[in-house]
Amino acid sequence: MSPIDVHVNRNPVSGVVQYVRYHAGKYLVAWHPKSSTENERTTIVVKNKNGVEVLFRQIAGALAKRIKWYVKEHQTVEQGAEFGFIKFGSRVDVFLPLDAEINVELNQKTKGGRTVIATLQ
């Protein structure tokens, strides 16, 4: 996300939150390969009704430096509902099961709450 993008983060899947962790860290630029393991970030896992778990991570960048999240473990969440916010940009990584059907193309610009990035089996 760039500083001019909307920075509301939405649940990629409906289900029950299994795991939420905050990790303090550096503030490398968000596109740096090591930013997903070294920068300030949160890691969240949601299990859907079919038992499929999806991990997603908010990652702070050089400008962002402020991650907010609103979900808690054991909370039921709805796909598309807001789960957090990153001030001034950065990135959100979504880790899908290997058998997920990907609905977007590489470098496609997606829109929060509108673009379906994948379909779970």
BAFI-3210 file (N, C-alpha, C; in Angstrom, 3 decimals, decimal comma, padded with zeros to 6 digits):
// residues 121
n [1|2|3|4|5|6|7|8|9|10|11|12|13|14|15|16|17|18|19|20|21|22|23|24|25|26|27|28|29|30|31|32|33|34|35|36|37|38|39|40|41|42|43|44|45|46|47|48|49|50|51|52|53|54|55|56|57|58|59|60|61|62|63|64|65|66|67|68|69|70|71|72|73|74|75|76|77|78|79|80|81|82|83|84|85|86|87|88|89|90|91|92|93|94|95|96|97|98|99|100|101|102|103|104|105|106|107|108|109|110|111|112|113|114|115|116|117|118|119|120|121]
n.u [000,849|000,480|001,255|-000,955|-003,059|-006,047|-006,085|-007,419|-007,793|-009,116|-010,919|-009,877|-011,355|-014,267|-014,842|-013,433|-011,219|-008,112|-005,569|-003,613|-000,969|001,349|004,289|007,121|009,426|011,664|011,655|011,823|011,583|008,418|008,386|010,746|012,479|012,935|011,182|008,806|009,530|011,164|010,186|007,976|004,936|001,747|000,402|-002,191|-004,523|-007,261|-009,820|-011,928|-015,418|-015,142|-012,908|-010,522|-007,553|-006,466|-003,759|-002,849|-001,025|-000,232|002,030|004,301|005,887|008,538|007,394|004,956|004,756|002,747|000,541|-002,712|-005,027|-008,116|-009,182|-009,634|-008,455|-010,550|-012,722|-015,498|-015,417|-016,303|-015,972|-014,542|-015,134|-013,828|-010,647|-008,457|-005,952|-003,514|-001,444|-000,486|000,273|001,954|001,978|-000,078|000,108|-001,264|-001,629|-002,453|-004,126|-002,556|-004,281|-006,049|-008,045|-006,800|-007,890|-006,946|-004,586|-001,003|000,399|-002,020|-004,220|-006,003|-009,159|-010,138|-012,541|-013,969|-012,622|-012,291|-009,837|-009,174|-010,565|-011,554|-011,181]
n.v [-001,182|002,223|005,511|006,986|005,262|003,606|002,560|000,782|-002,441|-005,553|-008,538|-011,464|-013,767|-015,411|-016,593|-018,093|-016,450|-017,761|-017,173|-014,458|-012,292|-009,788|-008,422|-006,775|-004,662|-003,740|-000,950|-001,262|-000,466|-001,318|-003,065|-004,410|-007,518|-008,697|-007,438|-008,705|-010,436|-009,031|-006,465|-004,348|-005,972|-007,686|-010,928|-012,917|-015,561|-017,105|-019,485|-021,047|-022,108|-024,619|-025,622|-024,718|-022,918|-019,554|-017,462|-014,148|-011,082|-007,965|-005,506|-003,149|-000,261|001,901|004,436|003,957|002,741|002,482|000,220|-000,972|-003,198|-004,960|-007,379|-010,357|-013,409|-016,264|-014,815|-014,370|-013,612|-011,750|-012,123|-009,507|-007,593|-004,957|-005,431|-004,136|-001,491|000,352|002,966|005,380|003,623|000,627|-002,886|-005,819|-009,203|-012,205|-015,532|-018,302|-021,537|-024,208|-025,332|-023,357|-021,428|-019,034|-015,805|-013,446|-011,535|-011,347|-008,369|-007,038|-004,402|-004,305|-003,903|-003,049|-004,925|-005,411|-006,781|-010,157|-012,176|-014,871|-018,209|-020,533|-024,054]
n.w [000,000|-000,704|000,672|-000,167|-000,445|000,849|004,203|005,785|007,067|006,109|007,023|005,419|005,290|006,635|009,978|012,960|015,086|015,655|016,495|017,552|017,395|018,366|017,067|017,874|016,095|013,382|011,025|008,180|004,649|003,272|001,069|001,201|001,209|003,750|005,429|006,197|008,201|009,925|010,487|012,507|013,270|013,011|013,485|012,404|012,619|011,127|011,359|009,094|008,532|007,419|008,542|007,515|007,824|007,643|007,422|008,099|007,856|009,208|008,257|009,254|007,785|006,598|006,869|008,136|010,916|012,843|013,818|014,098|015,519|015,862|016,515|018,525|020,016|019,617|018,826|016,649|013,241|010,293|006,786|004,972|006,868|008,902|010,387|011,287|011,040|009,292|009,791|007,447|005,344|004,161|004,304|003,787|004,193|002,945|003,661|002,016|001,827|-000,031|-001,909|-002,604|-004,834|-006,853|-007,605|-008,668|-010,627|-010,948|-009,753|-010,016|-009,225|-006,318|-004,564|-001,372|000,430|-001,863|-004,012|-004,660|-003,648|-003,577|-003,678|-001,328|-001,044]
ca.u [000,000|001,221|000,656|-002,211|-004,086|-006,835|-005,294|-008,272|-007,523|-010,351|-010,760|-009,947|-012,216|-015,104|-014,504|-013,077|-009,814|-007,387|-004,247|-003,262|000,282|002,055|005,743|007,861|010,488|012,255|010,781|012,358|010,538|007,509|008,661|012,015|012,204|012,997|010,215|007,761|010,037|011,937|009,475|006,826|003,869|000,846|000,075|-003,548|-004,993|-008,704|-010,264|-013,284|-016,365|-014,684|-011,681|-009,349|-006,955|-005,825|-002,889|-002,584|-000,067|-000,058|003,457|004,617|006,983|009,388|006,537|003,767|005,129|001,599|-000,404|-003,838|-005,865|-009,277|-009,685|-009,077|-008,593|-011,871|-013,759|-016,031|-015,275|-016,938|-015,170|-014,766|-015,254|-012,559|-009,958|-007,357|-005,610|-002,089|-001,317|000,472|000,669|002,743|001,461|-000,734|000,340|-002,277|-001,083|-003,591|-003,815|-002,045|-005,348|-006,936|-008,137|-006,421|-008,774|-006,318|-003,349|000,180|000,427|-003,356|-004,618|-007,217|-009,905|-010,577|-013,953|-014,595|-011,912|-012,142|-008,497|-009,080|-011,676|-011,054|-011,833]
ca.v [000,000|003,478|006,459|007,559|004,224|003,439|001,674|-000,110|-003,843|-006,330|-009,982|-012,140|-014,946|-015,489|-017,715|-017,817|-016,087|-018,782|-016,723|-013,055|-011,938|-008,572|-008,604|-005,521|-004,853|-002,626|-000,217|-001,282|-000,188|-002,465|-004,015|-005,106|-008,946|-009,069|-006,687|-009,592|-011,138|-008,144|-005,228|-004,410|-006,654|-008,575|-012,159|-013,332|-016,763|-017,326|-020,792|-020,923|-023,146|-025,915|-025,991|-024,196|-021,765|-018,558|-016,567|-012,863|-010,328|-006,534|-005,225|-001,718|000,103|003,013|005,563|003,555|002,727|002,380|-000,824|-001,161|-004,355|-004,957|-008,740|-011,105|-014,855|-016,860|-013,933|-014,713|-012,478|-011,875|-011,742|-008,138|-006,661|-004,354|-006,045|-003,294|-000,265|000,692|004,388|005,803|002,606|-000,561|-004,009|-006,933|-010,474|-013,232|-016,853|-019,159|-022,951|-024,496|-025,692|-022,208|-020,975|-017,620|-015,075|-012,199|-011,661|-010,701|-006,904|-006,465|-003,511|-004,813|-002,926|-003,613|-005,152|-005,635|-007,764|-011,500|-012,581|-016,321|-019,019|-021,700|-025,329]
ca.w [000,000|-000,696|001,622|-000,666|-000,437|002,065|005,046|006,569|006,755|006,207|007,160|004,128|005,400|007,836|010,845|014,346|015,245|016,395|016,938|017,333|018,064|017,975|017,054|017,746|015,111|012,645|010,111|006,822|003,667|003,271|-000,016|001,471|001,440|005,162|006,241|006,744|009,386|010,802|010,836|013,414|012,548|013,734|012,779|012,768|011,939|011,227|010,868|008,552|008,948|006,898|009,247|006,808|008,494|006,802|008,192|007,469|008,663|008,972|008,364|009,233|006,897|007,006|007,273|008,887|012,335|013,735|013,442|015,019|015,217|016,742|016,756|019,660|019,878|019,851|018,291|015,328|012,333|008,985|005,641|004,525|007,999|009,300|011,515|011,747|010,334|009,300|009,504|006,423|004,382|004,443|003,528|004,453|003,511|003,197|003,375|001,703|001,640|-001,366|-002,842|-002,838|-006,221|-006,884|-008,514|-009,109|-011,394|-010,390|-009,885|-010,170|-008,138|-005,689|-003,772|-000,096|000,588|-003,165|-004,818|-004,073|-004,079|-003,727|-003,223|-000,610|-001,409]
c.u [000,886|000,575|-000,656|-003,337|-004,881|-006,151|-006,108|-007,957|-008,769|-010,053|-010,859|-010,904|-013,071|-014,667|-014,213|-011,575|-009,142|-006,141|-004,087|-001,983|000,832|003,546|006,388|008,966|010,968|011,197|011,446|011,243|009,722|007,810|009,992|011,718|012,179|011,956|009,161|008,235|010,758|011,206|008,435|005,671|002,924|000,610|-001,268|-003,897|-006,485|-009,014|-011,696|-014,151|-015,989|-013,387|-010,404|-008,851|-006,262|-005,046|-002,751|-001,798|-000,072|001,421|003,687|005,783|007,744|008,569|005,462|003,977|003,961|000,612|-001,471|-004,602|-006,941|-009,757|-008,947|-009,276|-009,990|-013,024|-014,206|-015,956|-015,932|-015,986|-015,542|-014,919|-013,870|-011,946|-008,828|-007,093|-004,101|-001,986|-000,199|001,000|001,435|002,186|000,758|-000,466|-000,761|-001,687|-002,256|-003,167|-003,385|-003,134|-006,351|-006,904|-007,891|-007,239|-008,180|-005,036|-002,208|000,150|-000,942|-003,649|-005,956|-007,883|-010,454|-012,077|-014,685|-013,951|-011,799|-010,796|-008,364|-010,367|-011,099|-011,858|-012,683]
c.v [001,234|004,429|007,063|006,530|004,263|002,376|000,841|-001,532|-004,656|-007,823|-010,642|-013,332|-014,816|-016,682|-017,270|-017,542|-017,109|-018,229|-015,250|-012,777|-010,643|-008,861|-007,225|-005,737|-003,565|-001,944|-000,101|-000,894|-001,456|-003,488|-004,734|-006,571|-009,355|-008,349|-007,602|-010,373|-010,224|-006,881|-005,457|-005,029|-007,341|-009,792|-012,632|-014,584|-016,906|-018,698|-020,639|-022,104|-024,537|-026,377|-025,520|-022,951|-020,861|-017,620|-015,275|-012,000|-008,867|-006,244|-003,726|-001,480|001,290|004,214|005,159|003,625|002,693|001,370|-000,899|-002,396|-004,440|-006,349|-009,400|-012,594|-015,291|-015,976|-014,453|-013,464|-012,792|-011,400|-010,331|-007,123|-006,156|-005,092|-005,174|-002,150|-000,112|002,153|004,620|004,679|001,452|-001,723|-005,008|-008,159|-011,438|-014,560|-017,814|-020,619|-023,202|-024,832|-024,561|-021,834|-019,474|-016,915|-013,772|-012,511|-010,954|-009,215|-006,271|-005,568|-004,011|-003,706|-003,615|-003,734|-005,418|-006,775|-009,088|-012,034|-014,077|-016,977|-020,251|-022,930|-025,830]
c.w [000,000|000,314|001,138|-000,753|000,863|002,912|006,024|006,130|007,039|006,304|005,789|004,119|006,660|008,664|012,261|014,419|016,162|017,079|016,601|018,100|017,480|018,074|016,880|016,715|014,497|011,785|008,743|005,860|003,475|002,184|000,160|001,789|002,911|006,020|006,858|007,962|010,365|011,227|011,922|012,633|013,515|012,852|013,313|011,967|012,206|010,632|010,371|008,959|008,454|007,554|008,582|007,535|007,482|007,719|007,415|008,438|008,238|009,185|008,245|008,288|007,451|007,480|008,265|010,395|013,308|013,180|014,524|014,575|016,276|017,105|017,920|019,391|020,314|019,382|016,925|014,459|010,995|007,897|005,205|005,637|008,399|010,484|012,038|010,787|010,395|008,904|008,490|005,539|004,981|003,658|004,419|003,600|003,910|002,751|003,224|001,626|000,188|-002,372|-003,079|-004,319|-006,231|-007,963|-009,027|-009,863|-010,664|-010,735|-010,139|-008,981|-007,596|-004,879|-002,535|000,001|-000,715|-003,943|-004,059|-004,567|-004,284|-003,227|-002,556|-000,992|-000,262]
res [m|s|p|i|d|v|h|v|n|r|n|p|v|s|g|v|v|q|y|v|r|y|h|a|g|k|y|l|v|a|w|h|p|k|s|s|t|e|n|e|r|t|t|i|v|v|k|n|k|n|g|v|e|v|l|f|r|q|i|a|g|a|l|a|k|r|i|k|w|y|v|k|e|h|q|t|v|e|q|g|a|e|f|g|f|i|k|f|g|s|r|v|d|v|f|l|p|l|d|a|e|i|n|v|e|l|n|q|k|t|k|g|g|r|t|v|i|a|t|l|q]
***
